[in-house]
Amino acid sequence: MFSLDDTIAAISTPIGEGGIGIVRMTGPDAASILYRIFRPGSRSDEFEFEPRRLHYGYIIDPLTEERIDEVLAVVMPAPRTYTRQDMVEVHGHGGIVALRRILTLCLRLGARLAEPGEFTARAFLNGRLDLAQAEAVLDIVRARTEASLRAAMGQLTGCLSEQVRQIRDALLPALAYLEASIDFAEDEIPERDISQDLALAVAGLSRLLADADRGIIYRQGVRAAIVGRPNVGKSSLLNRLLRTSRAIVTNIPGTTRDTLEETLNLRGVPVVLVDTAGIQAKPQDPIEQLGIERSRNALAQADLALFVVDASQPFSEADRAIAALIGKRPAIVALNKIDLLEPEARARILQTPTSPFDSFPAVPISALTGEGLESLEEAILEAVFSGRVTASETPMVTSPRHKEALSRALDHVRAAQAAYQEGVVADLVAIDLTAAIHALGEITGQTASEDLLETIFSHFCVGK
């Protein structure tokens, strides 16, 4: 899948203008290629690259002696590098033309363009990272909140991998005993009760899976579509939740014609808020009709609906039609504009919030003044976590792939546990234990297929 014998190169910083840009190379010829295109800034004839030290100089085209960029360059010899191969980085100015010229020189002198994620793939294949840690590298790059960053860092440092290895180590002796009793049935194999090994594995797997859904939410976030009739305060609510003026707000119905997305950090949970055009039965023009269709699509793709209604007006047929569109999707009714209510009515709705739709909880708010905003945020978190109290510690499992593999492993261990207790022949118990160990190996990479590795690393950017 990935060759380890050649030298690869890529631009490792985002494309565009910036203070610096980095071209990196790794492989057997990385250092020799750099030596051919680097000229030191000093005039000393005895210049020599010191490992792991930045050196000032210029990148030149060896054919024309043209100076391409003023740079800092570093050589990192194997094995103490990210890939455990020789590695080189050239830190130039953050302009795309200069970086591409440097990369082109590297490719011309024998390197090839790296595939997406190939640097991290080499780190995995050379044993510097296991597969769970390699996936954590991408999670760190994509982290949108402090909580998701902490979860990714925990996985990178091996917290999940260590737990998985402990469970696997509890199962391997049990499997070895079963296989020995099968292969050497005529010999006197010392009796061993593997019940405790299986119980420890079940407990460990159950513990990891108990908080997996919360971990996945911290990693992936949730999408919340803000829906409602025109002019009920959807854009005002978006601005209030974001604590900034992001959407245009006017008293004219139909101001929002397209969906607008912004990410809110809600106590560590990335919540993608989608402001939508007001949904009404009879659009006034084709553009409004297109906006409403996009609102329907946004609602269909959302994990949660924030259904905004005007609490100062009677609920209408249009509100009921929107509720029907929401269907069984998790939703919260934001009873907006309570600042317009008479004092008695306002006190009544604050004391006993009544949802016009029994299946949706209601929260009285004023997007204008911010009243009720904290209660709405609490309701969002409760809906996101299905009513479970959020624990303070960072969850270990944050990937749907890991959760699925752990679930398979737990099912197989439980099946082996039941079969062993019932006195089923060792062969059948061993089959389930083998499958459980294989599922755990998929997490750390010990039993991962080439197709799985290709899928994982294809999500990385080129240069990482």
N, C-alpha and C positions, 0 to 999 in steps of 0.2 A: 504493500500500500504506500508507505513512505520509505524512500531510499535513505540510508544513513551514510552512504559512501561519497556523496557529492557535496558541493558547497552551495548553499542557498543564500539569497539576498533579498531584501525588501525594505521599503520605506515603512518605518514603524510608528510614525506620528501621523495624526490626521492630515488629510489633504487640505491645503489652504494656506493662508498667510499666518505666520506666528513668529515668536521670538527665536525659536530653534526648531530644527527638524532633524530626525535621526534616521540614518541608513544603517542597518545591521546585517552582518553576515555570520554564518556559522558553518563549520565543516573543515575538512583537512587543508583546503587551500585559502582559507579566509585571511590569514595573516599575510601570506605571500602576495595576495592580490592587493591588500592595503599597502604593502611596502612599495608596490609598483606605481601607485597613484598618489602617494603622500610625499610632500616635501616639507621638512621642518622649517619653522619660522626663524630659528637661529641659524647662524652661518657656520656652525661647527661641522667640520668634516667627519667627526667621530660620533655623530648622532646614532643613538640606538634606542629602540623602543623598550621602555621598562614596562613589564607586565602590570596591568591593572592601574595604570597611571595615565591621566589625560595629557596629551601632547599637543601643543599649538603648532599649526602649520597651514598648508594649502593642499587642496586636491587639484592635481594637474592631469591633463590628458597626455599620456606618455608618447603619443604619436606626434603631437604638435607643441607640447610643452605649454599649452594654454592653461592659465589658472582658472579653475571652475568656481571655487569658493574658498573662503577663509574658514577653517574648521578647528575643532578639537577632536582628536582621535585616540582610541584606547584599544589595546590588544589584551584579551583575557585567555590565557592558555588553559586547555583542558587539564584536569577534569573539574576544576572549581569554577564552573560557569553554569548559566541557565540550562544549556542543552547537554552539558558534560562533554562538549566538543570545543575545539578552538573557536573563539567568538571575537568579533570585531564590531565596534560601533564608531560611526562618523557623525559628529554633532556639527551640523552646518546651520546656515540661516534658514528660517522656516518659510522658504518660498518654493513653490512647486517646480519651477524651471530648474533651479540649482539642484534640488534633491533628485529630480529625474535624470539630470546629467550625471550625477555621482552614481546613481543606480545603474545607468546604462554602461558606464565604464566598468563597474563590477561584473555585469553580465557579459560584456565583451571580452573580459579577461578570464572567463571560465566559470563564473558562478551561474546559477540558473535562478529564475524568479521563484520565490517560495510559494507554496500552496497555502490557502487559508489555514491558520492554526499550526503550521508545520514546525515552527520553533518550539511550541509547547508540546507538540506530538513527539519531537525528538527528546524533550525533557522526560516525557513519559516512557518512551521506548528505551531510553538509556538508564532508567531506574531512578531518576532524580525525583520525580513525582509519581504517585499512583494515579489512577484514572479519576477518582473523586477529587483529588487535589488539582488535577489539570482542569477539570470542569470549574473548580472554584476560581481559577484565574479569570475566566470569562465572566463569572458572577461579580467579581470585584470591579471589572471594567464597566459592567452594566448596572452596578448598584445605584439606586436612586435615593436611598435613605440611609441614615446611620445604622439602623437596625439591620437592613439587608447587607450593608458592608460588614458589620460584625459577624453575621452568620457566614458570609463568604470567607472572611478571614479565619474563622474557626475551622471551616472545612479545609482551607489551604494549609493550616498548621497541623492537620491530621486528626482532629477530634473525632470526626465520623469514621475515618479509616481505622482508627485504633479500636473503636467500639465494634466495628464489623469484624476486625481480626480476632478480637477476644471471643466473639460468638463462634466464628469459624474454628478457632482453636479448641473450643469446647466440643465441637461436633467431630473433628477429625479423629481423635482417639476412639470415639464411639464407633465411627465408621470402620476404622482399622480393626477393632475387635470383631465387629460383625463379619468383615471380609475374611479375617483369619479363621473364624469359626466355620465359615463356608468352605474355604479352600483347604483347610486342614481338619475336616470333620472327624477323621479317624484318629487324629492325635489328641492328646489331652491338653486342651486349651484352658488355662485358668479362668474360672468363672468371673464375670465382671457384670455388675449392675450398671447399665447406662442411663437409668432413669434420671439421675441427678444431672448428667450432662445435657439431656434433652430439656429438663426443666429450666436449667440455667439459660439455654438458648432461647426458649420460649419467653422467658422473663426479659431477656435483653432485647429481643426483637419487638416485643410488645411495648417496651419502654421507648424505643426509637420511633415506633409508629404512632405512639400516643400524641405526639406534638407535630407530626409531619404536615398536617394540613395547615397549621399556623405558620410553619416554616416556609411552605410553598407560597403562602400569601405574602410574607415578607419579601420573598425573592421576586415573585412575578407581579404582585400588586393586584388590584381589582379595577374594573371599569364601572363607573357610575354615570348613567345617563340622566341628565336633568331634563325632565319632560313636563309638559303642561300646556294649557291654552295660551294664546298670545297675550302678552302684557300682564302676566301673573307674577313676574319678578324672577324669572329663571336666570337671566344674565346678572341681575343684582345679587342673587344668591351665589353665583359663581364668583363674582368679585369679592363678596364678603368672606367666603370660605378661603379664597386665595390671599386675602388681606391686601389686595391690590386691584387697581382698575384695569382689568384685562379685557372685558367685553364692553361694547358700546351699549349704553342704557339710555332710553328715551321713553316718553309717555306714548309714543306712537306705536300701536300694535304692529307686529311683523318686522321689527327692526332687525332681528336675527334671521338671516336667510340661509345660513350654512352652519354646519356643526363646527364647534371650536373646542379643542382639547388642551387641557393643562393638567399637570401632575401636582397633587397635593400630598405633602408629607403629614399624614395623620398618625402621630405617635409611633412613627417608624413604619407604618403601612403606606406604600405608594398607592394612592387613589387617583386614577385618571378620571378627571371630571370632564364630561362631554356636554357642553351647552348646545341645546338643539333649538331649531325653529319651532315656534308655537304650532301645535297641531289643532287644526279646525276642520270642520266638515266640508266647507266650501271655500277653497283657496281663491284669492282675488285675481291671480295672474299665474302664468306658467312658471315663473321663477319661484314664487311662493310654493307652488305645487312641488317643484323639485326639492325645495328646502324641507318640506314635510316628508317627502319620501326618504330623504337622508336622515331625518329624525327617526322615522320608523326603523331604518336599518341600524342606526346607532342603538336604539332600544333593543333590537333583536340580538345585538352583539354584547350587550352589557351584562355584567354580573349582578348589578343592583340598579334599581330605578329610584331616583329622587323625584317624586311626583309633587310638583308645586301647584297648590291651589290658592285662590284668593279667598281668605277667610272673611273678608269684609263683604262678600257677595254670596248669594245662594249657590249651592252646587248645581251644575248644569248637566244637560245631556252630553255636552262635549266632554266634561270631566268623566262621566261614566264610560264614554267611548274610549277615552285614554286608559282608564282602569282595565277595560276589556283587552286593550292591546298589551298591557303589562302582563296580564294573565297570572300565571303561578310564579313568575319571577320574583325574587326577593325585592321588596319595595318599602319605601318610607314616604308617608304623606307629609309634606312640609306645609303647614297651615300658615301661609305668609300674610303679611300686611295686618298683623294684629295691632299695629300702632294706629290703624284707622278705626278700630272698634271703640264703641262707647265704653266707659270705665267698667260698667257692670258686666257687659258681654265679654270684655277682655279678661276680667277676673275669673269669669266662669270658664272660659276656654283654657286659661292657664291652670286652673285647678283640676278640671276634668277634660283633657284633650279628647275630642270625639272624632274618630276617623269616619269619613263618609263611606268608607269601604272596610268591612269587618276584617278582612284578611291582612290589611296593611296598618301598622302602627302609625300614629300621628304625633307630630311635634309642632307646637305653636312657635312661630318665629317672626321676626321682622328683619327682612334683608336690608331695610333702610337703616335701622338703628343697631342691628347686631343682637338684639334680644333673642334668647333661645338658641343661639348658635352653638354653645357648648353642649346643650342637650341634644341637638341634631348630630353633632360629631360623636357623642356617646352612642346614639342610636345607630349611626353608620357602622361603628366598630362592633356593636352587638350583632348587627345583621351580617357583617363580614365574617365574624367568628362564630356565627350560629348560636349566640347566647352564651358561649363558653367564656369564662374569665380569662383574660390574656395574662400569661405568666411573665414574670420579669426576666427570667433567664433566656438566653438566645437558643432557639431550637437548633438541633444538629442536622436534621433532615430538611432540606429546602428544595429538593429536585423531585418532580413527578417520576422521573426514571428510577431514582433511588427508592422512592416509596413503593413503586410497583415491584421492584426486585426484592425488597424487604418483605412485602406482603406475600410474595410467592414463597420465599424462604420460610416464613412463619407457617403458611399452610402445609408445606411439606414436613416441617418439624412436628407439627401437631399430628399429622397423619402418621408419622413414624412413632410418635409417642403413644397414640391410641393402639397402633398395631403391636407395639412391643408389650404394652400392658395386657393385651388380649392373647399374647403368646403366639402371634403370627410368625411364620418361618423367617429366619434372618434375612433371606434374599430380598423379601418385599420391604422389610424395614430399611435395608441398605439402599434400595432404589430411591426411597424418599429422602434419605440423608444425603445421598449423592446429588440429588436435584437441589436440595437446600444449599449445599456447599457451592454448587455451581452458580446459583442465583446470587449468593454473597460475593462470589468472585467477579461477577459482572459489575459490581459497584466499584471495586478497587482495581479492576482491569485484569485480574489473574485468569479469568475465563471469558473475556470479552472477545467477540468475533470481529473480523476485519470490517464487516458492514457497520457494526455499532461504532467502531472507532472512527470510520469515515464520516458517519452521521454527526458524531459529537464535534469533531474538529472542523467540519465544514461550516459550523456556525461562528467560528472565530474569524477575526479580520486577518488580512494578509499582513504579516510582520509581527504577529503575536504567537 
